[in-house]
């Protein structure tokens, strides 16, 4: 009997009798955590007003959460061994729940940032542990169905977050976006302590020591990287000396961190999983998809609010078809993911995702709401159809004993991918708008008959209310404002097209993935 067959039999021995029952708290916890990652976005101006903070200062409410969760994510394997995985999972849920209550009670910006750090630290272990628990609880021939259900929380929650956050903020007050986590978190913690399956290899281990050097380098790397992404665009990126310095520090810390993890023993991460080809390629595809997902979540509400005049709630509601599309796709995956080649599902999903991005790239300001709803639905459908199978493909060849470690590494890289996507799209909008404005402004001159005709018409109307010279200046300003609006529209369209093409370009990578043979 081969070693691989022996490993499969050993893993099958530790499967729970009823995997769906023991994973109820997992689904509740992951939905609450992922939802909280986007629900605060639309309430950010309200929180900034309550704390008398500027827009840049209020961004730390989001950034502190991402930094803390990013630091904890790759550390889940260590904490799972130190506390025992079940205990650490319950601790994470309770810390996240208590921190959510404190966030809603915060009286100033400093308190809010500190409580968001606690919330991110508590929630950072929830997604990788949930993913590992779901994968381990089912035999390999049923993991497609399991991850389809898991995908509902991971994909749909970030999409409905802005909608729910906008409704709560408009109808109640912003603290309630945190208070709603409290009862759900308490329920998840109690059920997890009662029902969560705890296989022998996930019990508390003796003699586990914290990799202090690795943890220190990880903090330096992720904190400086997050500041780089958050402040880079406003500081004109590498044209600012302090941005160059902080990027250099981040890259040096990253290199030192991975060298320490590779060369030393008893480290935070076991990098041997990178010897697995499916894990490397599948994780890279997920990083790109995560960048597209978070970039699109950031860019579409801005487009609808700044150019189309939508309110925060209406812009969030316009993204609901994306959630419906994701739900439809995950239901389909639940039935067919274990019966067809998962690479085909991922390829189809990326085609839908890329096609929707290209469709968004040809919109204009005379569109109806249906023109937003249809591509949103197909974008969500593509996300659901591709995200669930690619998680399976990337972790299918990983042993159960390595699952927690591999999930932590994968979610760390996906977290960075989301930060890159959000930062990249902000830069695209700024730079592309400037380029288009530079190309168009030359048309506003006295040699252009169309410009002269429109300016005279506007000045003629405005001269009824003011002097002719003032009316002429107002007409010029009005036409220039239209030019700025048009250049901004083109910037949005270019960004949509680029992200659509990114999804299509990575499809050939699927040919490099090995199809798992049925046991």
Residue pairs with C-beta under 8 A, 6 or more apart in sequence:
5 519
7 399
8 140
8 519
11 136
11 399
11 400
12 139
14 136
14 199
14 200
14 201
14 400
15 137
15 138
15 139
16 22
16 137
16 197
19 137
19 138
19 146
19 197
21 195
22 137
22 195
22 196
22 197
23 133
23 134
23 137
23 146
24 191
24 195
25 93
25 187
25 188
25 189
25 191
25 192
25 195
25 196
26 130
26 133
26 134
26 150
26 192
26 196
27 130
27 149
27 150
27 153
28 184
28 187
28 188
28 191
29 89
29 93
29 126
29 130
29 185
29 188
29 192
30 126
30 127
30 130
30 150
30 153
30 154
30 157
31 152
31 153
31 157
32 96
32 181
32 184
32 185
32 188
33 96
33 123
33 126
33 127
34 127
34 153
34 154
34 157
34 158
34 161
35 157
35 158
35 160
35 161
35 164
36 100
36 119
36 123
36 161
36 177
36 178
36 181
37 65
37 157
37 158
37 161
38 157
38 158
38 159
38 161
38 162
38 165
38 297
39 161
39 162
39 164
39 165
39 168
39 177
40 47
40 61
40 62
40 65
40 165
40 177
41 62
41 161
41 162
41 165
41 301
42 162
42 165
42 166
42 169
42 301
42 312
42 313
42 316
43 165
43 166
43 168
43 169
43 174
43 177
44 58
44 59
44 61
44 62
45 55
45 58
46 169
46 173
46 174
47 53
47 58
47 61
47 112
47 174
48 54
48 55
48 57
48 58
50 174
51 58
51 106
51 108
51 109
51 112
53 109
56 234
57 109
58 109
59 230
60 109
60 113
61 109
61 112
61 113
61 116
63 226
63 227
63 230
64 113
64 114
64 116
64 117
64 120
65 116
65 117
65 119
65 120
66 120
66 226
66 415
66 419
67 117
67 120
67 222
67 223
67 226
68 116
68 117
68 118
68 119
68 120
68 121
68 124
69 120
69 121
69 123
69 124
69 415
70 120
70 124
70 222
70 226
70 412
70 415
70 416
71 121
71 124
71 215
71 218
71 219
71 222
72 79
72 120
72 121
72 124
72 125
73 124
73 125
73 127
73 128
73 408
73 411
73 412
73 415
74 218
74 268
74 269
74 408
74 409
74 412
75 124
75 125
75 215
75 218
75 268
75 408
76 88
76 124
76 125
76 128
76 129
76 404
76 407
76 408
77 268
77 269
77 270
77 404
77 405
77 408
78 208
78 210
78 211
78 268
79 88
79 125
80 88
80 129
80 202
80 404
81 204
81 205
81 208
82 88
82 204
82 205
82 208
82 210
83 91
83 204
84 198
84 202
84 203
84 204
85 129
85 133
85 198
85 202
85 203
85 404
86 192
86 193
86 196
86 198
86 202
87 204
88 125
88 129
89 125
89 126
89 129
89 133
89 192
89 196
90 189
90 192
90 193
90 196
91 122
92 122
92 123
92 124
92 125
92 126
92 129
93 122
93 126
93 185
93 188
93 189
93 192
94 122
94 185
94 189
95 118
95 119
95 121
95 122
96 119
96 122
96 123
96 126
96 181
96 185
97 122
97 181
97 182
97 185
97 186
97 189
98 118
98 122
99 115
99 116
99 118
99 119
99 121
99 122
100 119
100 178
100 179
100 181
100 182
100 185
101 178
101 179
101 181
101 182
102 111
102 115
102 118
103 112
103 115
103 116
103 119
103 175
103 178
104 175
104 176
104 177
104 178
104 179
105 175
106 112
106 115
127 154
127 411
128 404
128 407
128 408
128 410
128 411
129 404
129 407
130 150
131 150
131 391
131 395
131 407
131 410
131 411
132 403
132 404
132 406
132 407
133 196
133 197
134 146
134 147
134 149
134 150
135 143
135 146
135 147
135 395
135 400
135 403
135 407
136 199
136 400
136 403
137 146
137 197
138 145
138 146
140 396
140 516
140 519
141 338
141 518
141 519
142 338
143 338
143 392
143 396
144 333
144 334
144 337
144 338
144 342
144 388
144 389
144 392
145 333
145 334
145 335
145 337
145 338
147 333
147 337
147 388
147 389
147 391
147 392
148 330
148 331
148 333
148 334
148 337
148 388
149 330
149 334
150 388
150 391
151 326
151 330
151 333
151 384
151 387
151 388
151 391
152 326
152 327
152 330
154 387
155 293
155 326
155 330
155 380
155 383
155 384
155 387
155 388
156 323
156 326
156 327
156 330
158 293
158 294
158 297
159 297
159 319
159 320
159 322
159 323
159 326
159 380
160 320
160 323
162 297
162 301
162 312
162 315
162 316
162 319
163 313
163 316
163 317
163 319
163 320
164 177
164 316
165 177
165 316
166 311
166 312
166 313
166 315
166 316
166 317
167 313
167 316
168 174
168 176
168 177
168 180
169 177
169 312
170 312
170 313
199 400
201 400
201 401
202 404
208 266
209 266
211 260
211 261
211 264
211 266
211 267
211 268
213 260
213 264
214 257
214 260
214 261
214 264
214 267
214 268
214 269
215 268
217 253
217 256
217 257
217 260
218 253
218 257
218 268
220 249
220 250
220 253
221 250
221 253
221 254
221 257
224 246
224 247
224 249
224 250
224 253
225 250
225 254
225 416
225 419
226 419
227 246
228 243
228 246
228 247
228 250
229 419
229 420
229 422
229 423
230 423
231 243
232 243
232 423
232 427
233 423
233 426
233 427
233 430
235 242
235 243
236 243
237 243
237 427
238 244
238 247
258 271
260 267
261 267
261 268
261 269
261 270
261 271
262 271
269 405
269 408
269 409
270 402
270 405
271 409
272 402
273 279
273 398
273 402
273 405
273 406
273 409
274 280
276 397
276 398
277 512
277 513
277 514
278 393
278 394
278 396
278 397
278 513
278 514
279 394
279 395
279 397
279 398
279 406
279 410
281 394
281 509
281 512
281 513
282 390
282 391
282 393
282 394
282 395
282 513
283 394
283 409
283 410
283 413
283 414
284 506
284 509
285 346
285 390
285 394
285 506
285 509
285 510
286 387
286 390
286 391
286 394
286 410
286 413
286 414
286 417
287 413
287 414
287 416
287 417
288 417
288 502
288 503
288 506
289 350
289 353
289 383
289 386
289 387
289 390
289 417
289 503
290 414
290 415
290 417
290 418
290 421
291 417
291 418
291 420
291 421
291 424
291 499
291 502
292 353
292 357
292 421
292 499
292 502
292 503
293 383
293 418
293 421
294 417
294 418
294 419
294 421
294 422
295 421
295 422
295 424
295 425
295 495
295 499
296 357
296 379
296 496
296 499
297 319
298 421
298 422
298 425
298 426
299 425
299 429
299 492
299 495
299 496
300 315
300 318
300 319
300 360
300 372
300 376
301 310
301 312
301 315
301 316
301 319
302 429
302 492
303 492
304 310
304 314
304 315
304 318
304 372
305 311
305 312
305 315
306 488
307 365
307 485
307 488
307 489
307 492
308 365
308 367
310 318
318 369
318 372
318 373
318 376
319 376
320 376
321 373
321 374
321 376
321 377
321 380
322 376
322 377
322 379
322 380
322 383
323 380
324 377
324 380
325 376
325 377
325 378
325 379
325 380
325 381
325 382
325 383
325 384
326 380
326 381
326 383
326 384
327 380
327 384
328 381
328 384
329 349
329 380
329 381
329 382
329 383
329 384
329 385
329 388
330 384
330 388
332 384
332 385
333 345
333 384
333 385
333 388
333 389
336 345
337 345
337 388
337 389
337 392
341 515
342 389
342 390
342 392
342 393
342 515
343 389
343 393
343 510
343 511
343 513
343 515
345 385
345 386
345 388
345 389
346 385
346 386
346 389
346 390
346 393
346 510
347 386
347 507
347 510
348 382
348 385
348 386
349 381
349 382
349 383
349 384
349 385
349 386
349 387
349 389
350 382
350 386
350 503
350 504
350 506
350 507
351 382
351 503
351 504
351 507
352 378
352 379
352 381
352 382
352 385
352 386
353 379
353 382
353 383
353 386
353 500
353 503
354 382
354 500
354 501
354 502
354 503
354 504
355 378
355 382
355 500
356 375
356 376
356 378
356 379
356 382
356 500
357 379
357 496
357 497
357 499
357 500
357 501
357 503
358 496
358 497
358 500
358 501
359 374
359 375
359 378
359 500
360 375
360 493
360 496
360 497
360 500
361 493
361 494
361 496
361 497
361 500
362 493
363 371
363 372
363 493
363 496
364 489
365 485
365 489
382 503
393 513
393 516
394 410
395 403
395 406
395 407
395 410
396 516
397 514
397 516
398 406
421 499
425 495
425 499
428 491
428 494
428 495
428 498
429 488
429 491
429 492
429 495
430 491
431 491
432 490
432 491
432 494
432 495
433 484
433 487
433 488
433 490
433 491
434 487
436 486
436 487
436 490
436 491
437 483
437 484
437 487
440 483
440 486
440 487
441 483
443 450
443 451
443 483
444 451
444 476
444 479
444 480
444 483
445 451
446 452
451 479
454 479
455 472
455 475
455 476
455 479
456 475
458 474
458 475
458 478
458 479
459 468
459 471
459 472
459 474
459 475
460 471
462 470
462 471
462 474
462 475
463 471
465 471
466 474
